Amino acid sequence: MSYRLLITGGAGFVGSTLALAFKRDHPDWIVTAFDNLKRRGSELALRRLRTGGILFNHGDVRSAEDIEAAGPAELLIDCSAEASVHTGYQDNPRYAVATNLGGTVNCLEHLRRHGGDLVFLSTSRVYPIARLRGLPLERQAGRFGLPCGAGGPGWSEEGIDETLPLGGSRSLYGATKLASELLIEEYREMYGLRAIINRCAVLTGPWQMGKVDQGFVVLWLARHLYGGDLAYIGFGGEGLQVRDILHIDDLYDLIGDQLKEFARHSAGAYNVGGGKTSSLSLRELTDWCQRLTGRSLQFGREEETRPADIPYYVSNCRAVQSATGWQPRRPVWKILEDIHRWLTDHKKTVQPILES
């Protein structure tokens, strides 16, 4: 029987990219994308998935019956999430909790009943907001940065590692992901489940339908290319806040490496991102976009910081690099060039979505 791979959130940016890459490199696998198609733009993935030989199952991770209908799999990659850190501040949090936490329970139960391994895509937002805001940041040209040689529990000038204390609030999105990690740990211990947890930083690349609260790299480039408004929000409205970014193809490479020695990586959680060398501030991203497109925008400025926003997060990926030998191979310029090329080549298809 062929190896079966089930990807929840399989019509989203991350899920569809991984599905197509695994099927490309393992044509004998049966790869199924499972998705409720809630997010606008996910419908565009259906033709790409079909062309790539991916089976599609229209279902919702909130429904145990829907996941059961997808059938057993040797490997389940959970990419499904309501990923906005602003969820719940101005709206009902029920959907996010049911999707992110209830969906994890349904995936775990599916694997407990039928067998199979799990790759769980968690998030850097499991780390507490107050602790990240409390870092001794200094202004360094067009960005916030940590002082040379500085360090403390779970952080250094190389970024944030997995030992950063987890006490404190982190947004409903971050809380549901951390709670999912804790449940996975219990299923590992109680039922012998094999599971890899990757705490991903900012993932980006072609076919991401970027919004302000998720996929800002694509949104920034799209607005420079197609036109539209942008604003620096929070922390004085200067655009100094920093994130590290990771090309989705580098995440695929890592997961492929992890699958080769699954048992070795089925413990704890790994920080996964571009690291210090692939970090940039919003102001630096603006400079990149201007160079790539030859266009400048007038930026709005909102000085007030929103409750879930953080000024700085850079992944220290020493643990996963030491365990696997993996290194991101696509630097910032390559990531942005790939996105720019995709936005240009598929303008008619994606412009209506990215402008909305």
Steps between C-alpha positions, in 0.01 A plus 500: 500500500625849415613734774212730598554866596211710632545877532241698694474859383612350172357774277672775695834650409714273717292185459465516122867580447607206715249268333623584151865471600457160664304365204762635258782326688299187589269434205398159638356655819127560542484863613169642619434868573227554760350849530175690567590773245402773747786736426461699182756393243507137608270420208787590267696207636250243378608508135867493598439204732304312235767564237764380743323170562377589850169362626273759661268437793262784589470484877544689825748410775236602754304192394633161610268340245657701216851391595382140537363517146845598372624154598817369665844634415857405581575870549278796589640853466279744688508838325145604591464814713325826559834678505423863583647615832224762514222241514275547800585860582211638298309185404384164632795267572295181463603421141871542574487284812291231330726494193843527661443296814193292420649420160818373665294274728321357196828438317654334807198276546505406133863390533437322831226291340665428165871543564734735317750775577439873547688809390348796684568851379497717808604864521751738650200674656499242782752731670345758737435852378622674816827307502573591137408863563729497802814422299765776527455616142689789354451695180749388236467705181164394353413228749479386858783272610655337803829640632816318395593239758175535693307198617260356754280194559404376153636793301823642364608721213443191281129506584245305703554134583272229635595564865335843518264480804139447394316668788263778394246568227575466131171559305223246448675378188823437689316349796311249285822395330684458831206305641515278192870439564421391856232260379742353247747442782237303692409291195868426450529372856164324536453348156847487349413756233799615297476873439732777383421855613645793305446849643505697177593865464362703207448265206466653158535439128297482178126427528464652845191723514650760729311715747613750763475243780630201302726500198621859528803441275279413202261784584785753508628396159150479351411852611822636353437315175122539463441815704317551828546628852742385767574626849757453774296403805617508860828561681500863398389434142854497363509147354790385717346169616695193387416142396699223341349353186526151350429390144238225494736284292754511784233369737430219254870412493508485880194276529649267241817474710299440817296219344819305431563468876152550639552334838803717572296818461185382679566685824461859610465777242733679259520868415497523120563823311741694289700615801699817545637508144148484353339757727374842398295787632193642329706802398768274350229299322370826353847578366519157337157543342593840360815360341320202349201691361647845442199647681456689824190528716383758748478320833246558769621512858322374812708543813275300734600137547230232473466250788650199320784676317865440584801712402750222431513130434791316336526123520812345645495172307811350654313196637341389173817577304708293739252211487453489122781695332231709331567860402267734310634532146290794378606842633279807520576619146412159355174482697392844382604436138293179493194681635547793260525266202184316606306824556604616154430174316161440666376856533157439347432212735626632832461878479125499576560298816803690625328835441187402697 
